[in-house]
Amino acid sequence: MLRLVFLGIFAACFVIASSSVCLKDECDHINCTAIVATDHQPPCQSNQVTSDRSYCGCCEVCLTLVGEGEHCGVHVDLTMVPIPYDCREGLTCVKDTPLTGVCVKEE
Ligand SMILES: *[C@@H]1O[C@H](CO)[C@@H](O)[C@H](O)[C@H]1NC(C)=O
């Protein structure tokens, strides 16, 4: 339940942030330290993978790998990864809202 609330907050931030597209000098205006949640900043933990495809490719974000039935963030390539959760190997993120999904076994 707590995680859902957490995701909701992230989703709300995303909706605001995504109203602006990536500008050429976007990285000059993005403060990765401020924008990326502390526990998703490098160096990544053992249950996390590094992604540099977030925040217009400006910031490295540690994606926490979650298991079957858990929530994952839907990737929006080269723009934002506001919900830094991804599925473990063998699982795929099936969208349930525009921004989040649920990890299910790959067919
Ligand atoms: C980015 O944000 C952090 C935390 O708010 C702050 O300490 C740091 O000085 C900022 N860096 C830049 C380059 O503005």
The ligand as an SDF file (V2000), in Angstrom:
LIG
                    3D

 14 14  0  0  0  0  0  0  0  0999 V2000
   21.4380   20.4810   -6.8020 C   0  0  0  0  0  0  0  0  0  0  0  0
   20.5460   20.2580   -5.7210 O   0  0  0  0  0  0  0  0  0  0  0  0
   21.2170   19.8960   -4.5270 C   0  0  0  0  0  0  0  0  0  0  0  0
   20.1570   19.5260   -3.5080 C   0  0  0  0  0  0  0  0  0  0  0  0
   19.0710   20.3950   -3.5360 O   0  0  0  0  0  0  0  0  0  0  0  0
   22.1210   21.0520   -4.0960 C   0  0  0  0  0  0  0  0  0  0  0  0
   22.7990   20.6860   -2.9000 O   0  0  0  0  0  0  0  0  0  0  0  0
   23.1340   21.3270   -5.2010 C   0  0  0  0  0  0  0  0  0  0  0  0
   23.9160   22.4420   -4.8510 O   0  0  0  0  0  0  0  0  0  0  0  0
   22.4330   21.5680   -6.5150 C   0  0  0  0  0  0  0  0  0  0  0  0
   23.4390   21.6500   -7.5790 N   0  0  0  0  0  0  0  0  0  0  0  0
   23.4060   22.5680   -8.5290 C   0  0  0  0  0  0  0  0  0  0  0  0
   24.4560   22.4480   -9.5650 C   0  0  0  0  0  0  0  0  0  0  0  0
   22.5630   23.4480   -8.5550 O   0  0  0  0  0  0  0  0  0  0  0  0
  1  2  1  0
  1 10  1  0
  2  3  1  0
  3  4  1  0
  3  6  1  0
  4  5  1  0
  6  7  1  0
  6  8  1  0
  8  9  1  0
  8 10  1  0
 10 11  1  0
 11 12  1  0
 12 13  1  0
 12 14  2  0
M  END
$$$$
